[in-house]
């Protein structure tokens, strides 16, 4: 069951731009937010997920079809911090 939850978190981080934005700002808080929403994660999993390099997530996102990503209504929500159009 735990592996399924880790996979669920990874999937959410890759497909949900708003969650990814929060993760870039504070990875541990974003992971705790998911745990508080009912996704069971043990302390080791929480720590490991919070240590994921956000740049790696962005690489995964760029390889994923936009049709599989959650639409974000937040302007430039998927833009890395400090980057402007």
Secondary structure as the mmCIF struct_conf table of DSSP 4:
data_model
#
loop_
_struct_conf.conf_type_id
_struct_conf.id
_struct_conf.beg_label_comp_id
_struct_conf.beg_label_asym_id
_struct_conf.beg_label_seq_id
_struct_conf.end_label_comp_id
_struct_conf.end_label_asym_id
_struct_conf.end_label_seq_id
HELX_RH_AL_P HELX_RH_AL_P1 UNK A 2 UNK A 15
STRN STRN1 UNK A 16 UNK A 16
HELX_RH_AL_P HELX_RH_AL_P2 UNK A 17 UNK A 25
HELX_RH_AL_P HELX_RH_AL_P3 UNK A 27 UNK A 36
TURN_TY1_P TURN_TY1_P1 UNK A 37 UNK A 38
HELX_RH_AL_P HELX_RH_AL_P4 UNK A 43 UNK A 50
TURN_TY1_P TURN_TY1_P2 UNK A 51 UNK A 51
BEND BEND1 UNK A 52 UNK A 52
HELX_RH_AL_P HELX_RH_AL_P5 UNK A 54 UNK A 63
BEND BEND2 UNK A 64 UNK A 64
HELX_RH_3T_P HELX_RH_3T_P1 UNK A 66 UNK A 68
BEND BEND3 UNK A 69 UNK A 69
STRN STRN2 UNK A 70 UNK A 70
HELX_LH_PP_P HELX_LH_PP_P1 UNK A 71 UNK A 71
BEND BEND4 UNK A 74 UNK A 74
TURN_TY1_P TURN_TY1_P3 UNK A 75 UNK A 78
BEND BEND5 UNK A 79 UNK A 79
HELX_LH_PP_P HELX_LH_PP_P2 UNK A 80 UNK A 80
TURN_TY1_P TURN_TY1_P4 UNK A 81 UNK A 82
#
